[in-house]
Structure formats: structure tokens, C-alpha cells
Amino acid sequence: MSRSKSSVAAVVLLALVGLKPMAGQDPPPPPPEFHISVTPSVVTVKQGDVASVTVRVICNSSSLAAAADCSERPQFGFYVSQFPSGVRADTAPGRVGPNTIAISASSFASVGSFPIQVTVTGGNTAQVQTFVLTVRPGAAAPSSTVVREPVVVQQPGPILHWEHHVMVAKTEEEFDRMANQLGQDGWELVNVIARQTELVGFFKRPKR
């Protein structure tokens, strides 16, 4: 073999070696299926009142495979955490697009501003966003003339513990039918949220 041919072979060999991945190098992670946004960034609720926050699921358009998996996914898991005492969220499985989460503050909820974490999961993707929840004191009871009544001592009644149920219906007729069935079993309708193609009802009843 001539010297020129040997030089060409050496260059080709070095090029092939350069194309091989380094030993022990992990392949890049797959792109996320989706991203999320939370609006508004600051939510204000009074003690004894209800507010809402919108979590939008946006498919990752920069990857065809990720966007396809996201579009075909029937639902996503929604989790809200780090609430102060006396505040809770009513969550249900969500879909691509805007999803409304109701936030309820009891009359004794802690007052102040708190960072709240929203986590959405689907497939191998988990996305986290935060917003600020501001809890303000409830409206003061109107003042009135104090009338002294005879003190009547009553035995304390039993403390009620509640259980909660979330119902999703596609139409108003289906919602009424399902709500009537739950009412026969002691469930009481607390709140209704209308989403793009469905109605979400929140029910409660004394814990059995």
C-alpha cells in the first residue's frame, strides 16, 4: 500500500472513531410531552370564600413524537400542595388546554401570602409551577345592639366529619341525573365548575 493510501485510510479511521459516543455517556433524556402555565400568578381569597386558578396544559410542539403522545393522552394528574391551614383545593384529572381548580378557604383559614405548588403529571413527564395565594380576613359581622339573654347551657352536639366526592358529566342532563342519584345517597352539592366539554361537580356528606 502506498503512503498516500495509508494516510487516507488513517483519516477515515479517525473520523469513524470520532463518531462513536464516549464510553459511559448516557443518551439525552426524551423531550417533555407538555408544558404548563398557571394564571393568575397571585390568587386572593377571603376567609369563608372560594376562588379559582387556571392551569393550562400545552403540548410540546418542538417534538412531533412528544406532541403526538400529549394529544392522545386521555387525562393528566393534577396535584396542589403547600396550602396553609384551613385552605384546600378541589382537583380532578385534567386535559390538554385550560383546567380550573377551585380553592376554598374556611372561616378560620390562616391569613397571609403563601407560595403554592402545582404539579401536573402525564406519561414520563412532570411539570411544576407555583403561584401566590393571599388569604384575607373575612367580612366582619355587622354591629348591633347587645341584648342580654338568659344563659342556657346546652350539651355539646357531635362534631361532624365530612367526606367529599368529585363528579364529571358531559352534558347538563347527565349532570342532573348523576346529581339526583348522589342526592339519594346523602350527597350535597357544594360547587359546580364548567370546563370546555364537561361539568365538574363537588359534593359532600357527613362521613359514615
For each residue, the residues with C-beta under 8 A, 3 or more apart:
1: 5 6 9
2: 5 6
3: 6 7
4: 7 8
5: 1 2 8 9
6: 1 2 3 9 10
7: 3 4 10 11
8: 4 5 11 12
9: 1 5 6 12 13
10: 6 7 13 14
11: 7 8 14 15
12: 8 9 15 16
13: 9 10 16 17
14: 10 11 17 18
15: 11 12 18 19
16: 12 13 19 20
17: 13 14 20
18: 14 15
19: 15 16
20: 16 17
21: 25
22: 25
23:
24:
25: 21 22
26:
27:
28:
29:
30: 65 66 124
31: 60 62 63 65 66
32: 35 60 66 125 127
33: 59 60 66 67 69 70 73 122 123 124 125
34: 57 58 59 60 66 70 76 96 120 122 125 127
35: 32 58 60 127
36: 55 56 57 58 118 120 127 129
37: 55 56 58 129
38: 41 53 54 55 56 118 129 130 131
39: 53 54 56
40: 43 53 131
41: 38 131 132
42: 131 132 134
43: 40 51 52 53 103 116 131 132 133 134
44: 51 134 136
45: 49 50 51 87 103 105 133 134 135 136
46: 49 105 135 136 137 138 139
47: 86 105 106 107 108 109 111 135 136 137 138
48: 105 106 107 138
49: 45 46 105 138
50: 45 102 103 104 105 191
51: 43 44 45 102 103 105
52: 43 100 101 102 103 193
53: 38 39 40 43 100 101 103 118 131
54: 38 39 98 99 100 101
55: 36 37 38 78 94 98 99 101 118 120 129
56: 36 37 38 39 97 98 99
57: 34 36 70 76 94 95 96 97 99 120 122
58: 34 35 36 37 96
59: 33 34 66 67 70 71 96
60: 31 32 33 34 35 63 66 67 70
61: 67
62: 31 66
63: 31 60 66 67
64: 67 68
65: 30 31 68 69
66: 30 31 32 33 34 59 60 62 63 69 70
67: 33 59 60 61 63 64 70 71
68: 64 65 71 72
69: 33 65 66 72 73 123
70: 33 34 57 59 60 66 67 73 96 122
71: 59 67 68 96
72: 68 69
73: 33 69 70 76 96 122 123
74: 95
75: 93 94 95 122
76: 34 57 73 93 94 95 96 120 121 122
77: 93 94 119 120 121 122
78: 55 91 92 93 94 99 101 118 119 120
79: 91 118 119 120 121
80: 83 89 91 101 116 117 118 119
81: 116 117 119
82: 114 115 116 117
83: 80 87 88 89 114 116 133
84: 87 109 110 112 114 133 135
85: 109 110
86: 47 105 106 108 109 110
87: 45 83 84 103 104 105 106 109 110 133 135
88: 83 103 104
89: 80 83 101 102 103 104
90: 101 102 104 164 166 191 202
91: 78 79 80 101 166
92: 78 166 168 200
93: 75 76 77 78
94: 55 57 75 76 77 78 99 120
95: 57 74 75 76 99 196
96: 34 57 58 59 70 71 73 76
97: 56 57 196
98: 54 55 56 195 196
99: 54 55 56 57 78 94 95 195
100: 52 53 54 193 195
101: 52 53 54 55 78 80 89 90 91 118
102: 50 51 52 89 90 191 193 202
103: 43 45 50 51 52 53 87 88 89 133
104: 50 87 88 89 90 191
105: 45 46 47 48 49 50 51 86 87 109 135
106: 47 48 86 87 109
107: 47 48 138
108: 47 86
109: 47 84 85 86 87 105 106 135
110: 84 85 86 87 114 135
111: 47 135 136 137
112: 84 134 135
113: 132 133 134 135
114: 82 83 84 110 132 133 134 135
115: 82 130 131 132 133
116: 43 80 81 82 83 130 131 132 133
117: 80 81 82 128 129 130
118: 36 38 53 55 78 79 80 101 128 129 130 131
119: 77 78 79 80 81 126 127 128
120: 34 36 55 57 76 77 78 79 94 126 127 128
121: 76 77 79 125 126 127
122: 33 34 57 70 73 75 76 77 125
123: 33 69 73
124: 30 33
125: 32 33 34 121 122
126: 119 120 121
127: 32 34 35 36 119 120 121
128: 117 118 119 120
129: 36 37 38 55 117 118
130: 38 115 116 117 118
131: 38 40 41 42 43 53 115 116 118
132: 41 42 43 113 114 115 116
133: 43 45 83 84 87 103 113 114 115 116
134: 42 43 44 45 112 113 114
135: 45 46 47 84 87 105 109 110 111 112 113 114
136: 44 45 46 47 111
137: 46 47 111 140
138: 46 47 48 49 107
139: 46
140: 137
141:
142:
143:
144:
145:
146:
147:
148:
149:
150:
151:
152:
153:
154:
155:
156:
157:
158:
159:
160: 206 207
161: 206 207
162: 204 205 206 207
163: 204 205 206 207 208
164: 90 190 202 203 204
165: 182 187 202 203 204 205
166: 90 91 92 200 201 202 203
167: 175 178 179 182 200 201 202 203
168: 92 198 199 200 201
169: 172 174 175 178 198 199 201
170: 174 197 198 199
171: 174 175 199
172: 169 175 176 199
173: 176 177
174: 169 170 171 177 178
175: 167 169 171 172 178 179 192 199 201
176: 172 173 179 180
177: 173 174 180 181
178: 167 169 174 175 181 182 201
179: 167 175 176 182 183 189 201 203
180: 176 177 183 184
181: 177 178 184 185
182: 165 167 178 179 185 187 203
183: 179 180 186 187 188 189
184: 180 181
185: 181 182 205
186: 183 205 206
187: 165 182 183 203 204 205
188: 183 203 204 205
189: 179 183 192 201 202 203
190: 164 202 203 204
191: 50 90 102 104 201 202
192: 175 189 199 200 201 202
193: 52 100 102 199 200 202
194: 199 200
195: 98 99 100 198 199 200
196: 95 97 98
197: 170
198: 168 169 170 195
199: 168 169 170 171 172 175 192 193 194 195
200: 92 166 167 168 192 193 194 195
201: 166 167 168 169 175 178 179 189 191 192
202: 90 102 164 165 166 167 189 190 191 192 193
203: 164 165 166 167 179 182 187 188 189 190
204: 162 163 164 165 187 188 190
205: 162 163 165 185 186 187 188 208
206: 160 161 162 163 186
207: 160 161 162 163
208: 163 205
